Amino acid sequence: MFATESFTPDSIDELCAFLRDEDAPRVVVRGGQTMIGAGNPPEGAQCMLDTSSLDSVVEANPDDLTITVQAGATLSAVNEELALAGQRVVLDSPGPGATIGGILATDRPGSFGYGFGGARDRVLGMTVVDGRGRSLSYGGRVVKNVSGYDCAKLFVGSYGTIGAITETTLRTHPLPETAFHLTFSFSSVREAEGFRHRAGASPFAPVYFDFVRRHATRWDLHLGSEGTAIETGAQRLGLERIAGKAAKTEQVGTTQAAPTRDCRRSDCGDIAPAPVGHAMRLRIGVAAKRVLGFCETMIVDDASFGDDEVTEIRGHLGSGVAVITLGAHVAAARARSLVLGWREAAQAEGGYAAIEDFGPQVPDALDAWGAPPAGIEFMRQIKNTYDPRRLLAPGRFVGGI
C-alpha cells in the first residue's frame, strides 16, 4: 500500500488545489504512521499525503474546555500545550508519534473507552478536504452547538477514504491530581472474569480495564484510575480487597500525573503496532462480558495451535475488543485459515474480526474487514458524494470503499 511519491501541503488551500487538479493521483493520508498498515491495501495508491506540516494549535479555550488543532499535530504535543492550563485531550494513542488526525481517522478502540467513551465523543467540529478538493467544515468550536447534522462524525473511523481531516475541535479534560495503576494476575479466565464482574459493579470502578495473556497459565488484568489523592487511595484499597488473596498484585505507584502521559503503563494499556514485516495483527470485537471467554475457547483451549503461532493476546474489557498477534513464521495459508475461523465465530456472536496489520504477506482472497455490513450501499453513496473519482485510498475500507 506504500506509494513511492509523497506530497506535504503547507496549508489547507494547497491541499485543496492538489486534489482539485484533474490529474490528481490516488493518495493515502499519512500522519504518524502508527496505523498505516490497517485495512486493505488501497487500489493503485500513487502518493502519500503527508499531514506533518499541518501541525498547529489553532485555538485553545481552557475556560470552555475545548481546543482546535490541525490534523498533523501529535497527541503528545497537544497535551504538552494543554498541560500549561492544567488540561489534556483524552484519546487512546495507537503508538508514539500518533497524530490527532490519524487517531480520529482510524478510531481504534482503546483503554480510555472504558471510562471516557470513544473518540467520537470528544469531537465537536471538524474541517476536511474531500476528493473533489473542497474544504468542508462541520460542527463548531463550542460545546453547545446543535445546528445542522453532525457530519463530522462520518469522518471518524473512515480511514481517510472520504476526506482528509485537516482540523478538528476537541473537548478537553482537567489533568488529574493523582493516578494509579494496578496489575492482578490470575491462573484462569474464570478467576479473571469473577474479578472483572465484582470490580465493575463496585463503587471502585476504574478508568481503564485491560487484559493481557502473558503465557499459557497467566491472565493479567491491568486497571487504574485517577482523581484526588483521597479518591484514588480509596479506589486502590477497594480494588485490592476485591481481588482477594489469590491474586498477585503489582502496584506501579500513586504519583502526581505527568502532563504528557496518562496513568497506564506502556506495556499494558497501550497496544503498539506490530512491526511491519514481522507479524499479522487481528482485532476481534464481541460483547464485553464475553471477550475473555471467547479468547479462551477459540485460542487457548484449541489443541490445533502450535506453541508460538499466537504470540500475544491483549485487549480492553470495557469495549470487548481483543487484539491477537500471530507469529512471523505463520504461513499465509495458515493465517488465512485462522482469521476466517475466528471471524466466523465472532460473527456468530454478533461481533467482528478485522485485520489491523497484514504483516509480511497478504493471504490470497482475504479481506481485512470481512463481509460488508447491511448499510454498505448507503456507505458507498457517501463515498461517491465526497470522492467520486476514488482518489482517497480506494478499497482500503470495508466493502471496497
C-alpha positions in Angstrom: 0.0 0.0 0.0 3.0 2.3 0.3 3.3 4.7 -2.6 6.7 5.9 -3.6 5.8 9.6 -4.1 4.7 11.9 -1.4 3.1 15.4 -1.1 3.3 17.5 2.1 0.9 20.5 1.9 1.8 23.6 4.0 -1.8 24.8 4.0 -5.4 23.7 3.5 -5.6 25.7 0.4 -2.6 24.0 -1.1 -4.1 20.6 -0.3 -7.4 21.6 -1.9 -5.6 22.7 -5.1 -3.7 19.4 -5.2 -6.8 17.2 -5.0 -8.8 19.5 -7.3 -6.4 19.1 -10.1 -7.8 16.9 -13.0 -4.6 14.8 -12.9 -4.6 14.4 -9.1 -3.2 11.0 -8.1 -4.7 8.4 -5.8 -3.5 9.1 -2.3 -3.2 7.6 1.1 -3.3 10.1 4.0 -0.2 9.7 6.3 0.0 11.0 9.9 2.4 9.4 12.4 2.2 6.0 10.5 1.1 4.1 13.6 -1.8 2.6 11.8 -0.6 2.9 8.2 -1.0 -0.8 7.6 -4.6 -1.0 8.8 -7.3 -2.1 6.3 -7.0 -3.5 2.8 -4.1 -2.3 0.6 -5.6 0.6 -1.4 -6.1 0.1 -5.1 -3.4 1.8 -7.1 -2.2 4.2 -4.5 0.3 6.6 -6.2 1.1 9.2 -3.5 1.4 9.5 0.3 -0.4 12.6 1.5 1.7 13.8 4.5 0.0 16.0 7.1 3.1 16.7 9.1 3.2 20.4 8.2 -0.4 20.9 9.3 0.5 20.6 13.0 -0.5 23.9 14.6 -2.7 24.5 17.6 -5.3 26.9 16.1 -7.1 27.9 19.2 -7.2 26.9 22.8 -10.1 27.8 25.1 -9.3 26.5 28.6 -12.4 28.1 30.1 -14.7 26.3 27.6 -12.7 23.0 27.9 -12.0 23.0 24.1 -9.1 23.1 21.8 -8.8 23.4 18.0 -5.8 21.8 16.3 -4.6 20.8 12.9 -4.6 17.1 12.0 -0.8 16.7 11.8 -0.3 17.7 15.4 0.7 14.8 17.6 -1.3 13.9 20.7 1.7 14.3 22.9 2.4 17.8 21.6 -1.2 18.9 22.0 -1.2 17.6 25.6 2.0 19.4 26.4 0.3 22.6 25.3 -2.8 21.9 27.3 -0.8 20.9 30.4 0.1 24.6 30.8 -3.6 25.2 31.6 -3.9 22.0 33.6 -5.9 20.2 30.9 -5.5 17.3 28.4 -7.2 15.6 25.5 -8.2 12.1 26.5 -7.6 10.0 23.4 -6.2 6.5 23.0 -2.9 6.6 21.1 -2.0 3.5 19.0 1.7 4.3 19.4 4.3 7.0 19.8 4.0 9.9 17.3 0.4 9.3 16.6 -1.3 12.4 15.2 -4.7 13.8 16.1 -5.9 13.3 12.5 -4.7 9.7 12.4 -6.2 8.8 15.7 -9.6 10.1 14.6 -9.4 8.7 11.1 -8.8 5.1 12.4 -10.8 5.4 15.6 -9.0 2.4 17.2 -10.8 1.1 20.4 -8.5 1.7 23.4 -8.2 1.7 27.1 -9.8 5.0 27.9 -13.1 4.0 26.2 -14.0 2.2 29.5 -14.1 5.5 31.4 -14.4 8.2 28.9 -16.2 6.8 25.8 -14.9 6.7 22.2 -13.0 9.2 20.1 -16.3 10.5 18.5 -17.4 11.7 21.9 -14.5 14.2 22.0 -15.2 15.7 18.6 -17.1 19.0 18.5 -16.2 20.1 15.0 -14.0 19.2 12.0 -12.6 20.5 8.8 -11.9 18.0 6.0 -10.7 18.2 2.4 -12.7 15.7 0.2 -11.8 14.0 -3.1 -13.3 17.0 -5.0 -10.7 19.3 -3.5 -13.3 21.1 -1.3 -12.6 22.2 2.2 -15.7 21.4 4.3 -16.3 22.4 7.9 -18.8 20.7 10.2 -19.8 21.4 13.8 -18.2 24.2 15.7 -15.7 25.3 18.3 -18.1 25.4 21.3 -19.7 22.6 23.3 -23.3 23.8 22.9 -23.6 23.6 19.1 -26.8 21.9 17.9 -27.1 23.4 14.4 -27.3 21.0 11.4 -26.3 17.4 11.1 -23.3 16.1 13.0 -21.4 15.2 9.8 -18.0 15.4 11.5 -18.7 12.0 13.0 -18.7 10.5 9.5 -15.0 11.0 9.1 -14.1 9.4 12.5 -13.1 5.9 11.7 -13.4 6.3 7.9 -9.6 5.6 7.3 -9.2 8.6 5.1 -11.4 7.2 2.4 -14.0 10.1 2.2 -11.9 13.0 3.2 -8.5 14.1 4.7 -9.0 15.5 8.1 -7.2 18.9 8.3 -8.5 20.4 11.5 -10.7 19.5 14.5 -12.1 20.9 17.7 -12.0 18.6 20.7 -13.3 18.5 24.2 -10.6 18.6 26.9 -10.5 17.3 30.4 -8.7 18.6 33.6 -5.5 16.9 34.5 -6.0 14.6 37.5 -4.2 15.3 40.8 -3.0 11.7 41.1 -3.3 8.4 39.2 -2.5 4.8 39.9 -2.1 1.5 38.0 -2.6 -2.0 39.3 -2.0 -5.4 37.8 -3.8 -8.5 39.1 -2.7 -11.9 37.8 -5.0 -14.9 37.5 -4.3 -18.5 36.5 -7.7 -18.9 34.7 -10.2 -17.0 32.8 -12.9 -17.9 35.4 -11.0 -16.2 38.1 -10.3 -13.2 36.0 -14.0 -12.9 34.9 -15.0 -13.1 38.6 -12.8 -10.2 39.5 -13.9 -8.2 36.4 -17.5 -8.6 37.4 -17.0 -7.6 41.0 -14.8 -4.6 40.2 -17.1 -3.3 37.5 -20.1 -3.5 39.9 -18.3 -1.8 42.8 -18.0 1.9 43.7 -14.3 1.5 42.8 -14.8 1.0 39.0 -11.6 2.0 37.2 -11.0 4.4 34.4 -9.5 1.7 32.2 -9.6 -2.1 32.4 -7.4 -4.1 30.1 -6.1 -7.7 29.9 -3.0 -9.4 28.6 -2.4 -13.2 28.3 1.3 -13.5 29.1 1.6 -17.2 28.7 -0.5 -20.4 28.9 -1.3 -20.2 32.6 -1.4 -16.4 33.3 -4.0 -13.7 32.6 -3.1 -10.2 33.7 -5.8 -7.6 34.3 -4.5 -4.1 34.1 -6.6 -1.3 35.6 -6.2 2.1 37.1 -7.9 5.3 38.0 -7.3 9.0 38.7 -8.6 11.8 40.8 -7.7 13.4 44.1 -5.3 11.7 46.4 -8.1 10.7 48.7 -10.3 9.3 45.9 -7.5 7.3 44.3 -6.3 6.0 47.7 -9.8 4.7 48.4 -10.2 3.2 45.0 -6.9 1.4 45.1 -7.6 -0.2 48.5 -11.1 -1.2 47.4 -9.8 -2.9 44.2 -7.1 -4.7 46.1 -9.7 -6.0 48.6 -12.0 -7.2 45.8 -9.1 -9.0 44.1 -8.7 -11.3 47.2 -5.8 -13.3 48.4 -5.5 -15.5 45.4 -4.4 -12.6 43.1 -0.9 -11.4 42.8 -0.9 -7.6 42.9 1.7 -5.3 41.3 1.3 -1.7 42.1 3.1 0.9 39.9 2.9 3.8 42.4 0.4 6.5 43.1 2.2 9.5 41.5 1.4 13.1 40.5 0.1 12.8 37.0 2.7 14.0 34.5 1.4 16.4 31.8 2.4 14.3 28.8 1.4 10.8 29.8 -1.5 9.0 31.4 -1.7 6.6 34.3 -1.3 3.5 32.1 1.9 1.5 31.8 3.3 1.5 28.3 3.4 -2.3 28.2 -0.2 -2.9 29.0 -2.7 -0.2 28.3 -1.3 0.9 25.0 -1.1 -1.6 22.2 1.7 -0.7 19.9 1.5 -1.6 16.2 3.1 -4.9 15.2 6.3 -4.2 13.4 5.8 -4.1 9.6 7.1 -7.3 8.1 7.1 -9.3 11.3 3.5 -10.4 12.3 -0.2 -10.3 11.4 -2.4 -8.5 13.9 -6.1 -9.1 14.2 -8.7 -7.1 16.2 -11.7 -9.1 17.4 -14.8 -7.5 18.9 -17.5 -9.3 20.8 -19.7 -8.5 23.8 -17.6 -7.1 26.6 -18.7 -9.8 29.0 -17.7 -12.5 26.5 -14.2 -11.3 25.3 -12.1 -13.3 27.9 -14.2 -16.4 27.4 -14.0 -16.1 23.6 -10.2 -15.8 23.7 -10.0 -18.8 25.9 -12.3 -21.0 23.9 -11.1 -20.1 20.4 -7.4 -19.8 21.1 -6.1 -21.0 24.4 -8.1 -24.3 24.5 -7.7 -25.1 20.8 -5.3 -28.0 20.7 -4.6 -27.4 17.0 -2.4 -24.3 17.7 1.3 -24.5 17.7 3.1 -23.2 20.8 4.2 -20.0 19.1 1.5 -19.3 16.5 -0.2 -16.8 18.7 2.4 -14.7 20.3 0.2 -12.3 22.3 -3.4 -11.7 23.2 -4.4 -8.4 24.8 -7.4 -6.1 24.8 -10.0 -4.0 26.6 -12.7 -5.3 28.9 -14.8 -2.2 28.5 -15.2 -2.4 24.7 -15.0 -6.2 24.3 -12.0 -5.9 21.9 -9.1 -8.3 21.8 -6.0 -7.9 19.7 -4.3 -11.1 18.6 -0.8 -11.1 17.2 0.4 -14.1 15.1 4.0 -15.2 15.0 6.0 -14.0 12.0 6.7 -17.6 10.9 2.9 -18.4 10.3 2.4 -19.1 6.6 -0.1 -17.1 4.7 -2.4 -20.0 4.1 -2.4 -20.9 7.8 -3.0 -17.2 8.8 -6.0 -17.1 6.4 -7.5 -20.2 7.9 -7.1 -18.8 11.4 -8.6 -15.4 10.5 -11.6 -17.0 8.8 -12.3 -19.3 11.7 -12.2 -16.5 14.3 -14.2 -14.3 12.0 -17.0 -16.9 11.7 -17.1 -17.4 15.5 -17.1 -13.7 16.3 -19.9 -13.0 13.8 -21.9 -15.8 15.3 -21.9 -13.8 18.5 -22.8 -10.6 16.7 -19.2 -9.4 16.6 -16.5 -8.9 14.1 -12.8 -9.7 13.3 -10.8 -7.1 11.3 -7.1 -7.3 10.3 -5.1 -4.3 11.7 -1.9 -5.3 10.0 -1.3 -8.0 7.4 2.3 -8.3 8.2 4.9 -9.6 5.7 2.4 -11.0 3.2 -1.3 -10.6 2.3 -3.1 -14.0 2.1 -4.9 -14.6 -1.1 -8.6 -13.5 -1.2 -8.6 -12.4 2.5 -10.4 -9.1 3.1 -9.3 -7.1 6.1 -12.9 -6.4 7.1 -14.9 -9.5 6.1 -18.4 -9.3 4.7 -19.8 -5.8 4.2 -22.4 -4.6 6.7 -26.1 -4.2 6.0 -25.8 -0.5 5.3 -23.0 -0.8 2.8 -24.9 0.7 -0.1 -25.6 3.9 1.9 -21.8 4.0 2.8 -20.9 3.7 -0.9 -23.2 6.6 -1.7 -21.4 8.7 0.9 -18.1 7.7 -0.7 -19.3 8.7 -4.1 -20.6 12.0 -2.8 -17.3 13.0 -1.2 -14.9 11.2 -3.5 -16.5 10.5 -6.9 -13.1 10.0 -8.6 -12.0 7.5 -6.0 -8.8 9.4 -5.2 -8.8 8.8 -1.4 -7.4 5.3 -0.5 -9.9 3.4 -2.7 -10.6 -0.1 -1.5 -9.0 0.4 1.9 -12.2 0.4 3.9 -15.0 -2.1 4.3 -16.9 -3.1 1.1 -14.2 -1.7 -1.2 -14.9 1.9 -0.1 
